[in-house]
Amino acid sequence: MPETKKHRYKLLKWVLGIVLFVFILLASTAWFLNVKSRPILTDRIKSLLYKSTDSLYTISFTKVTTNILTGNATLQNVVIAPDTNRYKELILLKRAPNNLYSVSLKKLVVKHFHPLILYRAHKLEIEEVLFDKPEVLMVNKQFTFNENRPPRPIKSPYDIISKNLASFNIQSILFRDASFKYINKNVAKPEVFSIDDLNIGLTDLLVDSTSADDPTRFYLLKDVVINLKDYSYPTPDKLYHINLNQLDFRASTGKLRVKKFALQPLYDEMKFGRVAGYAKDRFDIQMSDISLSGIDLPLYISKQEVWAKDMAIANGYVSVFNNNELPQREKENKIGRFPHQLLQALGIRVLIQKINLKDIDIVYSLFDKQSQQRGRLSFENTSGTISNATNVEKIKAINPLMNANLTTYLMGQGKLDLNFDFDLTAKNGAFSYKGVLQNFNARVLNQITKPLGMVRINRGNVDKLSFDFKANDLGAKGKLNFAYFDLSVALMKNDPEKDHLVKRGLLSFLANALLIKSENPGPDGKLVTANVNYERPANTSFFSLIWKSLFVGIKHSIGITEEKQSEMRNHIAKFKAMQESHRLRKLKRLERRHQREVKEKNERR
């Protein structure tokens, strides 16, 4: 029995010794190959980048760590920089790219680079390259010689590397938590845009004898995936934050999705204008479920132009508020700020062939100085399409109109079908709008007629409201037909001793008796058509132009015309004269009575 234990002990020692010897042999071999592979790998990386970019970029790093067994390598303090002298040469040769990049990071990780394949087959194959928290600077300068150039290198990189490599392939390139800075040098004063925490994935980078001409690849890549979880930055005026939540883009499908976009004001409605210092429009915008499809990524990379086939926006709202109790901005001019004019003023070229809207609420609110009340006009559950949203000259030359066909619900009740045609080439901001509103209770309009028009609708039913206007920077002209019945109103005034509007009894009676038509068509069956010519004050907004031009037409339709108002003023003047005459006669009667009483008193004495 002791002999057996002794024999097992010797066997175990031999096994452990052999394992230790194999481990030392493998470790020594790995160390030797690691040491030998580092200069080769370093030379391959530097040479490959330099040659494949037409001698434009160089890479430097302070240290290379390799593991031959796992096929991993780590580069420390990496800097990829352009050669500015070579860039100038390429411009003269008309081979310079529109974008110039600079990349710096503390660590670059290369995973599974298969050194044996590199040694034997002269193929550099890498499964993954990770740029961990890189700082990327992109400078864009567009050159005419790059116009209409396909999304592939001018000179095939394979011709450059073919003397040393049969092929070069990286299955995945990841930029994790990247800081990205973009400088636009196509304008007189270069514009700078920055973004952080950006994740970019480049899939299947291949350089071989066929990849440069492969139509399924762009810039030798099979796909580009971009992800941004949360992003927020303040606007230059420090009045808003722009927030993006969960942005995802995939180049192979051309689809971009944004979970939520918001333009968030930093102050509440009443405080906003006071901080701005004048009666400034306050926008509060939130959009969910935004998607774009058919995005041309190569065009955006080369020229920073956004071209897409479709855009969809669902579940959102646009709220505009103004406090006209505050002073107007001195010499403020809102001419040139219609939606299609702002589109033309964008710093980048845009073409979205079709925008689909679903369940968007639009609210315009105004705090009125006279009534000290807030008026509110809402268009709820707005859906429809906008076509040819563009500021690209060659597209506008073919079709100069941007069209919007929308269906919405006024104050959440009356169905309103709207059509806008915006002239994208008109210098005076010309556009047209027409619509049909059917079957709703007129009392819902009190939310805006009471505070902003000092008119309360007691009752009334609308059969149909139709309108057709042409407008520009100076105002709007058009026709409005308003068919209704059983209309009664009350004129209101602001009572300083109360915190709400009160009814003006006599004027309301006279208005209903002399001014307001209770129905249209009237007893004669004729429908009164309002011809509107509204002059736009230069400091009013697009929303203000729309609703005020309609309000003028509605007032005319219900009988509030200049002639009727003049007639009512005459009746009021006559009534006041009668009141004054009655008061004087009463005073005289009282005076005579007093004199008689004095006389009788004296006689009794």
JOLINBEL-V154010 format. One record per pair of residues at least 4 apart in sequence whose ideal C-beta (glycine too) atoms are under 6 Angstrom apart, sorted by the first residue. I is the first residue (numbers start at 1). J is the second residue. D is the distance in Angstrom with one decimal. If there is no record, write none. Layout:
I|J|D / I|J|D
This chain:
30|34|5.9 / 30|68|5.0 / 30|69|5.3 / 33|37|5.6 / 33|68|4.3 / 34|66|4.9 / 34|68|5.1 / 37|41|5.4 / 37|66|5.6 / 37|68|6.0 / 37|115|5.6 / 38|64|5.1 / 38|66|5.5 / 42|64|5.5 / 43|47|5.7 / 44|48|5.8 / 46|59|5.7 / 47|51|5.9 / 48|52|5.7 / 49|57|5.7 / 49|59|5.0 / 50|55|6.0 / 50|58|5.9 / 51|160|4.2 / 51|161|6.0 / 52|157|4.1 / 52|160|5.6 / 53|57|4.3 / 55|86|5.3 / 56|82|5.7 / 56|83|6.0 / 56|86|5.3 / 57|80|5.9 / 57|82|5.7 / 59|80|5.0 / 60|79|5.1 / 61|75|4.2 / 61|76|5.9 / 61|77|5.9 / 61|78|4.7 / 62|76|5.1 / 62|77|4.3 / 63|76|4.1 / 64|75|5.7 / 65|74|4.5 / 66|73|4.5 / 67|72|4.8 / 71|112|4.3 / 71|113|5.2 / 71|114|5.7 / 72|111|5.3 / 73|110|4.3 / 74|109|5.4 / 75|108|4.3 / 78|105|5.4 / 78|108|4.5 / 79|104|4.9 / 80|103|4.2 / 81|102|5.5 / 82|87|5.7 / 82|100|5.2 / 90|95|4.6 / 90|96|3.8 / 91|96|4.4 / 94|145|4.1 / 95|154|5.2 / 98|140|6.0 / 98|142|5.2 / 98|146|5.5 / 98|302|4.9 / 99|138|5.6 / 99|140|5.5 / 100|139|4.6 / 101|138|5.6 / 102|137|4.3 / 103|134|5.5 / 103|136|5.3 / 104|135|5.1 / 105|131|5.6 / 105|134|3.9 / 107|132|5.2 / 108|131|5.9 / 109|130|4.2 / 110|126|5.9 / 110|129|5.5 / 111|127|5.4 / 111|128|4.2 / 112|127|3.9 / 113|126|4.7 / 114|125|4.9 / 116|120|5.9 / 117|121|5.2 / 117|123|5.2 / 117|125|5.6 / 118|124|5.4 / 122|165|5.4 / 122|166|4.8 / 123|166|5.2 / 123|167|5.0 / 124|165|5.7 / 124|168|4.8 / 125|169|5.0 / 126|170|4.6 / 127|171|5.0 / 128|172|4.6 / 129|170|5.5 / 129|173|4.8 / 130|174|5.0 / 131|175|4.7 / 132|176|5.5 / 133|177|4.7 / 134|175|5.8 / 134|178|5.1 / 135|179|4.8 / 136|178|5.7 / 136|180|5.0 / 137|181|5.0 / 138|182|5.0 / 139|183|4.8 / 140|184|5.6 / 140|304|5.9 / 141|185|4.6 / 142|186|5.5 / 142|303|5.7 / 151|218|3.9 / 151|219|5.9 / 151|298|3.4 / 152|212|5.6 / 153|157|5.9 / 156|212|3.9 / 157|207|4.7 / 158|162|5.5 / 158|207|5.5 / 158|208|5.9 / 158|209|5.5 / 161|165|4.6 / 167|208|4.0 / 168|207|4.2 / 169|206|5.0 / 170|205|4.5 / 171|204|6.0 / 173|202|4.0 / 174|201|5.5 / 175|200|4.1 / 176|199|5.8 / 177|197|5.6 / 178|198|4.6 / 179|196|5.0 / 180|195|4.9 / 180|198|5.3 / 181|194|4.8 / 182|193|4.5 / 183|190|5.4 / 183|192|5.4 / 184|191|4.3 / 185|190|5.1 / 198|228|5.6 / 199|227|4.3 / 200|226|5.4 / 201|225|4.1 / 202|221|5.5 / 202|224|5.8 / 203|222|5.0 / 203|223|4.0 / 204|222|3.8 / 205|220|5.6 / 205|221|5.6 / 206|211|4.4 / 206|220|6.0 / 207|211|5.9 / 211|220|5.4 / 217|221|6.0 / 218|298|5.2 / 223|251|5.7 / 223|252|4.3 / 224|251|3.9 / 225|250|5.3 / 226|249|4.2 / 227|248|5.5 / 228|247|4.1 / 230|245|5.6 / 231|244|4.4 / 232|241|5.5 / 232|243|4.7 / 233|242|5.8 / 234|238|5.8 / 234|241|5.7 / 235|240|4.4 / 239|266|6.0 / 240|263|5.6 / 240|265|5.6 / 241|264|4.7 / 242|263|5.8 / 243|262|4.4 / 243|264|6.0 / 244|261|5.9 / 245|259|4.9 / 245|260|4.2 / 246|259|3.7 / 247|258|5.1 / 248|257|5.0 / 249|256|4.3 / 250|255|5.9 / 251|297|4.6 / 254|293|6.0 / 254|294|4.9 / 254|295|4.5 / 255|293|4.9 / 256|292|4.5 / 256|295|5.9 / 257|291|4.8 / 258|290|4.1 / 260|288|5.1 / 261|287|4.8 / 261|290|5.9 / 262|286|4.5 / 263|283|5.9 / 263|285|4.1 / 265|272|5.8 / 265|282|5.5 / 265|284|5.6 / 267|271|4.3 / 267|272|4.4 / 267|275|5.3 / 269|321|4.8 / 272|282|4.3 / 273|279|5.6 / 273|280|5.4 / 273|323|4.5 / 273|326|4.7 / 276|280|4.1 / 278|326|5.8 / 278|327|5.7 / 278|329|4.0 / 279|322|5.7 / 279|323|5.7 / 279|324|5.2 / 279|326|4.3 / 279|328|5.6 / 281|320|5.7 / 281|322|5.3 / 281|541|5.8 / 282|321|4.6 / 283|320|5.8 / 284|319|4.2 / 285|318|5.2 / 286|316|5.4 / 286|317|5.9 / 287|313|5.2 / 287|316|3.7 / 288|315|4.3 / 288|316|5.7 / 289|314|4.3 / 289|315|5.7 / 290|313|5.3 / 291|312|4.9 / 292|308|4.5 / 292|311|4.9 / 293|309|5.7 / 293|310|4.8 / 294|308|5.3 / 294|309|2.9 / 295|308|4.8 / 296|307|4.4 / 299|303|5.9 / 299|305|5.2 / 299|307|5.6 / 304|348|5.3 / 305|349|4.1 / 306|350|4.9 / 307|351|4.7 / 308|352|5.1 / 309|353|5.2 / 310|354|5.2 / 311|352|5.0 / 311|355|4.5 / 312|356|4.6 / 313|357|5.5 / 314|358|4.2 / 314|359|5.9 / 315|359|5.4 / 316|360|5.2 / 317|361|4.1 / 318|362|4.9 / 319|363|4.6 / 320|364|5.1 / 320|543|5.8 / 321|365|4.5 / 322|366|5.3 / 323|367|4.4 / 324|369|5.4 / 325|367|5.9 / 325|369|4.4 / 328|539|5.7 / 332|539|4.8 / 333|538|5.0 / 334|539|5.7 / 334|541|5.9 / 335|473|4.8 / 335|538|5.5 / 336|341|5.1 / 338|429|4.7 / 338|542|5.2 / 340|402|5.6 / 340|422|3.8 / 340|424|5.7 / 341|429|5.1 / 343|391|5.4 / 344|391|4.8 / 346|391|5.9 / 349|392|5.0 / 350|391|5.7 / 351|390|4.2 / 351|392|5.1 / 351|395|5.6 / 352|389|4.5 / 354|387|5.3 / 355|386|4.1 / 355|389|6.0 / 356|385|5.6 / 357|383|5.6 / 357|384|5.5 / 358|383|4.9 / 359|381|5.5 / 360|382|4.4 / 361|380|5.0 / 362|379|4.4 / 362|382|5.9 / 363|378|4.7 / 364|377|4.8 / 364|543|4.5 / 365|374|6.0 / 365|376|4.8 / 366|375|5.0 / 367|374|5.0 / 368|373|5.9 / 368|451|5.1 / 368|452|5.4 / 371|451|4.8 / 371|494|5.4 / 373|451|3.4 / 374|451|6.0 / 375|448|4.4 / 375|451|3.9 / 375|452|3.9 / 376|447|4.8 / 377|448|4.8 / 377|547|5.7 / 378|411|5.6 / 379|408|4.1 / 380|409|4.9 / 380|412|4.4 / 381|409|5.3 / 382|406|5.8 / 382|408|4.0 / 383|407|5.7 / 384|405|5.0 / 384|406|3.6 / 384|407|5.6 / 385|405|5.6 / 386|404|4.6 / 387|403|5.0 / 388|399|5.5 / 388|402|5.1 / 389|402|5.6 / 390|395|4.8 / 396|400|5.1 / 396|424|4.9 / 396|425|5.5 / 400|424|5.2 / 400|425|4.5 / 401|421|5.3 / 402|422|4.3 / 402|424|5.6 / 403|421|5.6 / 404|420|4.2 / 405|419|5.5 / 406|418|4.5 / 407|417|5.5 / 408|416|5.1 / 409|415|5.9 / 410|414|4.3 / 410|416|5.1 / 411|444|4.2 / 413|440|4.8 / 413|444|5.5 / 414|437|5.1 / 414|440|3.2 / 415|438|5.9 / 416|435|5.7 / 416|437|4.5 / 417|435|5.7 / 417|436|5.1 / 418|435|4.2 / 419|434|5.4 / 420|433|5.0 / 421|432|4.9 / 422|431|4.4 / 423|430|4.4 / 426|430|3.8 / 428|472|4.4 / 428|473|5.1 / 429|472|5.2 / 429|473|4.6 / 430|472|4.6 / 431|471|5.8 / 432|470|4.8 / 433|469|5.4 / 434|468|4.1 / 436|466|4.8 / 437|465|4.1 / 438|464|5.3 / 440|462|5.3 / 442|457|5.0 / 442|460|3.4 / 442|462|5.4 / 443|457|5.2 / 445|449|5.1 / 446|450|5.0 / 446|456|5.8 / 446|457|5.5 / 448|452|5.5 / 449|453|4.5 / 449|455|4.7 / 450|456|5.2 / 454|492|4.7 / 455|489|5.4 / 456|490|4.5 / 456|492|5.6 / 457|489|5.5 / 458|488|4.2 / 458|490|5.8 / 459|486|5.9 / 459|488|5.1 / 460|484|5.8 / 460|486|5.9 / 460|487|3.9 / 461|485|5.8 / 461|486|5.9 / 462|484|4.8 / 463|483|4.2 / 464|483|4.7 / 465|482|5.2 / 466|481|4.9 / 467|480|4.4 / 468|478|5.2 / 468|479|5.7 / 469|476|4.8 / 469|478|3.2 / 470|477|5.8 / 471|476|3.8 / 475|534|5.0 / 475|535|4.5 / 475|536|4.2 / 476|534|4.9 / 476|549|4.2 / 477|533|5.1 / 478|532|5.7 / 479|529|5.7 / 479|531|5.9 / 480|530|4.4 / 480|553|3.1 / 481|529|5.5 / 482|554|5.7 / 482|557|3.7 / 483|520|5.9 / 484|520|5.8 / 485|519|4.2 / 487|518|5.1 / 488|512|5.8 / 489|516|5.6 / 490|503|4.8 / 490|508|4.3 / 491|504|4.5 / 491|507|4.7 / 491|508|4.9 / 491|511|5.5 / 492|501|4.2 / 493|504|5.2 / 494|501|6.0 / 495|502|4.6 / 503|508|5.9 / 504|508|5.7 / 507|511|6.0 / 510|514|5.3 / 510|568|5.8 / 511|515|4.5 / 511|516|5.5 / 512|516|5.1 / 514|568|5.1 / 515|559|5.2 / 515|560|6.0 / 515|564|5.0 / 515|568|5.3 / 516|558|5.7 / 516|559|5.2 / 517|558|5.8 / 517|559|4.2 / 520|528|5.3 / 520|557|5.8 / 521|525|5.2 / 521|526|5.6 / 521|527|4.6 / 528|557|5.7 / 530|553|4.0 / 530|556|3.9 / 530|557|4.9 / 532|549|5.8 / 532|552|5.2 / 532|553|4.6 / 534|549|4.2 / 534|552|5.4 / 536|540|5.9 / 536|545|5.2 / 540|544|4.1 / 544|548|5.7 / 555|560|4.1 / 556|561|5.7 / 559|564|5.4
